[in-house]
Amino acid sequence: MRRMAPDATVLQGSGGNYSGTTAPGSPTILPDWRSISLRNVRDLLGLIAVLALATNFLYFSYFRSYSYPDTQTYRTPASNLINGHGFADPLGYPETFVPPGYPLLIALFLRAGLDLKYLVLLQHLLHVLLATATTAAAFKLTGSRRPALIAGILVSIDLPMLDAANHIITDISFTTILTIVLWLLWTGSRQSEARWSNRLFFSGLLAGAATLIKPINQFFFLPVIIYLLATRKRSRLWAVICFVLPCLCLPFLWAARNYREAGYFGVTSLPGIEVLCCRASGVLALDDPGDFNTNASRRRAQMENVACDQVKRLYGKDCSELSFAQKSPIFMRVGRKVLMEHLFGLVRLTFRGAALVLLDGGASSLPGIINPHLAIKLLLIYTLPAFSFAVAGLWKLWTQNRQFSLLALLTVGYFVLLASGAESYSRYRVPVVPVYSILTAIGIEGALTYLRKQKSHRSIETKVP
């Protein structure tokens, strides 16, 4: 008979038995590998890989436009770099708006003389790997084939992920690194894991590298600190140091470069623009009559005019003649003043943005195929239940594996809240789709198990005379 730790609890799953330990007083889920055929696991991963390859191939074959509105912001510094002009923006100023991670990837393809459609192909392959890895992670977490299969299918058919893979933007490359970070963080935070400090170190180093691809990640170390302090029983401070120091190393070096080259200390000069154009303008547009998006665009133009008037008085030049590093502090000051006067409006805007990030099905990724308004309604049939099942899955994990559920909650909460502004939409969900899909799959598995038990009880009751 199999030996178990005193606080272990055996749970029955659709794919076999699994047991383990978590936070004090809470059972966790670790699979009993002997009860599951390795060949069946390989077949499962192969099935998801084939499905993901099919969906990505179909999307790549049908949609031939690979540029997004922000694609040029990555191509320009990459082109300037390989042409010997340094990492510079279109005006020749040192580039501070875009960190170097993704432009360097573009520069590799341009330097090799390759069309950027091959970069898009690479991103589709990364999406396939993400779907397969999500399946493997869900299986390792639950020890059950069914939730692993559901999680893999959800990632494979996710429209925002397919759309991101098919465009020259940062989302897929960032999500790939973030997924590795979360895996190393989860396994490295377990006290019993051998060489856990090495896992946390490499997790932090990769998290810092991910910040140089997508700067929204620059404060991710804060939820990680909460996670490590809550889940580690011993060596908590050392665990935090092992992650935070390498996590801050690369972003700090790039911020120092920006300060030396442009007098702006920060990973990106985006925050000033974002606060003014995506937060302050959205807060003001909430109370305007009519369509929100139209009002937000109008308010954005008004706010930019106010900020640019201050820029002109300070520098004697128009906004179009200055770099983002020069404009960002003034834009930040103007936008922050509006937000401080409308704090309740900021809360409302955040809730609105979070709802769009989680419930927008990605109808914009199907241009010319279906009416956009009809697509939104149809996709809500998927996104609303998916959100409900994700909440149910999170609750189920909270009672069975508090460690992973806390990591999932902090990760999804961090990226969704920071992406919730006037311009929020489904693309901003992409970095958390693997974790979100696992939660949704566990919620669906729980619902199916409950229905099966109810059916079994009714069947027994009908047989009793």
N, C-alpha and C positions, 0 to 999 in steps of 0.2 A: 504494500500500500504506500501511496505517496505521502511523504512527510510535509507538514506545513508548519509555518510559524504560528505561535499561539494566537496571534490576533488576525490570522488570515481567515477569509470567508470564501467558501466555494460557491460560485454563481453559475447557473446553467445558462448557456447561450445556444443559439441555433447551430453554431459550428462546433461545439464541444464545451468542456469544462474549463473554467479559468479562475484563478485566485490570485491573491497578493495582498499588499499592505499599502496604506497611504498615510495621510495626516493622522495624528493621534485620534483614535476613536472612529476612524472612517475606513471601510474596506476599500481596496483598489482592485483593478482588473489586470491580471497578467495571465496570458494564455498557457494552457497545458498543451504544449506542442505535441506530446505523444498521442493525444486524442485526435489529431488532425493530420491528414495526409499531406506530405510536402508536395506531392504531385498536384493535388487539388489547389494548393496555394499558387503554384506556378501557373496552372491553368487559369486561375482567377486573374492573376497579374497579366498574363498574356491576353486574356479577353478584353481587359480594360485598355491595354496598349493598342490592340487592334481597333477598338471603338474610338479611342482618342485620335489615332492616325486617320481614321475615316472621316471624322468630323472636321479635323484640321485640314485634310486634303480637300474636302468639299468646299470649305470656306475660302481657302487659298485659291482654288480654281475659279470660284465664282466672282469673288471681289478682287479686282485688279488695282485698286487705288490704295497705295500704302502710306500716303501722307496724311497727317493730322494737322490741325491748326498750329500745334506747338512743335511739329517735326523740325521746322527750320531753325528753331532755337537750339537744337542739338547738332544739326548739320553744319551751321555756320562756324562755330568754334572748331569743329572737327576739320572742316576744310581749311580754315586759317592755320590750324596747327600743322597739317601736312604740307601746306604751301609755304611754310617758314615764317608766318606772321605771328606765331605764338598763340596761346589760348586767348583769343580776342573776340569781342562782339562785332556786329556789323559796322559800328562807327570806329573800330580800331582800338577802343578802350579794352583794358584787361577784363575778360569775362568773369563776372561775379554772380550773375543771375542763375546760371546753370552750373552745377558742380561737374567735375571732369569725368565721372564714371561712364555714363552712356556715350558722350561724345568720343571718348577714347575707343570704345567698341566700334563706333561708326568709322573712326579714323583707320582702324585696322582693315576694314573692308575697302575703304577708299584707297588706302595705300597699296593694297594688293590688286587694285584695278577691278574689283568685283562690283557688280551691280548690287544695290542695297536690297533687292528682292531676296538675295541669299541671306541677308540678315533676318528678313522676315521668315524665311524658311527655318532658320536656326531657332527663332522664337516659337514657331509652331512645334518643333521638336522638343523644346523646353516645356511647352504645354503638355505634350504627351508624357514626358518624364514626371511632371507635376501630378498628372492624373494617376499614373502608376504608383508614385511615391505616396500619394494620399491614400490609395487603396491599401498599400502595405502598412502605413501608419495606423489606419483604422483597424486593420486586422490585428496588428500587434497590441493595440489598445484594448480591443474587445475580445479577441480570440474567436471571432465569429465571422463566417464568410459573408453573410447577408448584409450587415451594415458596411462591410468593406466594399462589397460590390456596389451598393447604393452610393457610397461616397465617391467611388471612382467614376460612376456614371454621371453624377452631378457635376463633377469637375470637367468631364469630357464634353458635356453639352452646354456648359455655361456660356451664354452669348457674350457677356462683357469680356470674358477671358479670350474667347475666340477672336473677338474684335480687336483686343489689345495685341494679341499675337500677330495679327495681320497688318499692324501699323508700326511705323518707326517711332515708337514711344517707349518709355522706360518700364512699363508695368510688369511685363513678363520676366525680364531679367531681374528686376528687383524682387518679385515674388519668389523666384527660384532661390535666391540667396536668403531671403527671409525665412522660407520654409526650412532650409538647412539650419539656420540660426535657431529656430524654435525647436527643431529636433534635438540639436546638441544641448540646448538649454534644458529641455525636459529631461533628457537622459542624464545630463550632467548634474542636475539639481537633486538627484536621488542619492541619498547618503551611502547606499550600498554599492553604487556604481564605481567600478575600478577607474582610477585616474579621472575622477570627476572634475578636478581643477583644470586639467588639460582641456576637457570638453567645454567648460565655461570660458576658458581663455580664447579658444578658437571661435566659440560662439560670439564673444564680444568683438573679436577682430573682424569677423565677417559682418557683424552688425554695423561696425564703423565703415567698412567698405560699402555696405548697402546705403548708408547715408550719403555717400558720394555719388550714388545713382539717383536716389530719390530723397531729397532733404527732409521730407515729412518724418523720416526715421530718426532725426537728430535727437529727439527727446525720449526715444523708446527705452532708454536705460532707466527712466523713472518707474514705469510699471514693472520692469524687470527687477529693480531693487525691492519693490513691494512683494513680488513673487518669491524671490529668494529668501527674504526675511520671514515670509509666512510659511514656507515649505521646508526650509532647512532646519534640522533639529540641532546640529552642531556646526561649528565653523561658519556661522552666518556672515560675519564681517569679512572673512577671507573669501567666501564665495562671491560676495558683492564686489570686492576688489578685483578678483579674477575676471569678472565680466566687465566692470565699468572702465577700468584703466585701458585695456586694449580697445574697447568700444569708442572711447573719446580720442584716442591717439590720432588716427587719420583725419577725422573732422577738425581737430585742433590744428593740425599742420596745414590743412587747406584754408582754414580761417586766418591763420597767420600769413599765408600767401596772399589772401585777399587784402589784408591790412597793409602789407608791404607794397602791393601793386596798386591798390585803389583807395587805401585809407578806410576800408570797411572791414571790421572784424566780425566775421560770421561765415557759416558754410555757404550761404546764399543770400543775395540781396532781395529775395522774393518776399520776405515777411511784410515789408512796408506796402508793397503793391497789393498783396493778398488781404491785408487788414483793411485797406481803403476800398478796394474794388470788389472783394468778395464778401466782406463782413459788413462794413459801414454802409455801403450802398444797398446791400440786402436788407439790413435793419430798417432803413428809411423806406424801402419799397414795400415792406410788409403792410403798411397802413395806407398805401396809395390805392385808389380805386382802379379796377381793371386787371389785366393780365400781369402776374407777378414778374415773369421774365422780361416783358417789355418795360415795366417800371424799373426793374433792376438795371437794365441797360441804360435807361435814361438817367437814373440816379448815379450810375457809375460815371457817365460822361460829365455830370455836374460836379461830382467829387473830384474827378481828375482836373477839371478846369480850376477849381479852387486851389488844389495842391500845386498845379503848374503856375498859377499866379504867384504863389509864395516862392516857388523855385526861381521864377524870373526875377523877382525882387532881390533874391539872395545872390544868384549867380549872374544875372543880366543876360541869360540865354533861355531859349525855349526848351521845353522838356525833351523834344525830339533831338536836341543837340547834346544832351547829357547822358551819362551812363546810368544804369540802374543803381549802382553804388552811390552815386551823388543824389539821386532822387529818392531813394528808399527811406532815409530818415525823415524827410519832410512828409512823404506820403504816410508814414507810420504815425507821425504826430497828428496829422489832420484826421486820419481814420480813428485813432485811439480816442480823440476828443469826442467824436460822434458816439462811439461805443460806450464810453463812460456816461453819456447822457441818456442812453437807451439800453440799460442792462437787461431789462425784462424782454425787450425786443431781441437782444442777442440770444437769450434762452430760447425764445420762440423760433428764431432762425436756425439754431442748432438742432432743435427737434425736427423741424421741417427738413433740414438737410440730411439728418440721419435717416429719416423715413425714406427719402429719395435714394440714398445710397443702398439701403437694404431691400427696398421694395420695387425699385425701378428694374424692370426685367431686361433692359438693354434693347428696347425697340429701335433705337437709333442705329443699331448695328445691322439692321435689315432694310437698307434703303432700296426702294424700287420693287420689293418683293410683296409687301403687304402694307395696307393703309396704316400710318403711324398710330392714329387714335385707336383703331381696332387692335393693333398689336399690343398697345399698352394694356388694354382691357384683358386681352387673352393671356398676356404674360403675368398679370396679377393673379390669375388662377394658379400659377406656379409659385410666385414669390411670396404671397401671403401665407399659404400653407407651409412653405419652406421656412419662413421666419418662425411660425408657430412651432414647427417640429424642432427647430434649432433651440428655441427656448426650453422646450420639453427635454431635449437631449442634454442641454446644459444642466438642467435640474437633476436629471438622472445621474449624470456624471458627478454632480456635486455630492450625491449620497454614496457613490461607489468609488470614485477616483478624484478626490478633491484637488489633488496636485495638478492634473491636466485640465480640469474644469476651470481652475483659477487662472492658469496660463491662457486658456482660450478666451475667458471673459476679459482679461486685461488686454490681450492682443486685439480682439475685435473692437472692444470699447475704445482703445487708443486710436486706432486708424479710422474708425467711423466718425468719432467726435472731431478729430482734427481735420477731417475732410468735409465736415458739414458746414457749408456756407451757401451763398446765393447761387453758386454755379455747380452745386452738387448733383451728381448723377451716377448711374450704375458703374461706370468705369472705376470710380474711387473704391469700389468694393473688391476689386481684383486681388489686392495683396492678402486679403483674409479669406478668399474663397476656399482654399484647402481646409483651413480650420473650421470655417462655417459649414462646409459640406459634411465634415465628420460629425459635427453637432447635429445637423439635420438628419443624417443617416441614423444616428443613435436614437433620435426622437422617433423616426419612422419605425425603427426596429422595436422600440418600446410600445408603440401603438399597435403594431401587428401582434406582438406577444400578448398584449392585453386583450385584443379581439379574439385571439385563439383561445385564451383561457376562458373568456366569457362564453364562447361557442361550446367549449368542452363542458362547462358547468351546466349550460342549458341542455346539452345532450344527456348528461347524467340525470338531471332532474326529470326529463321526459321518460327515462327508462325506469325510474323508481315508481313502483305501484302506489 
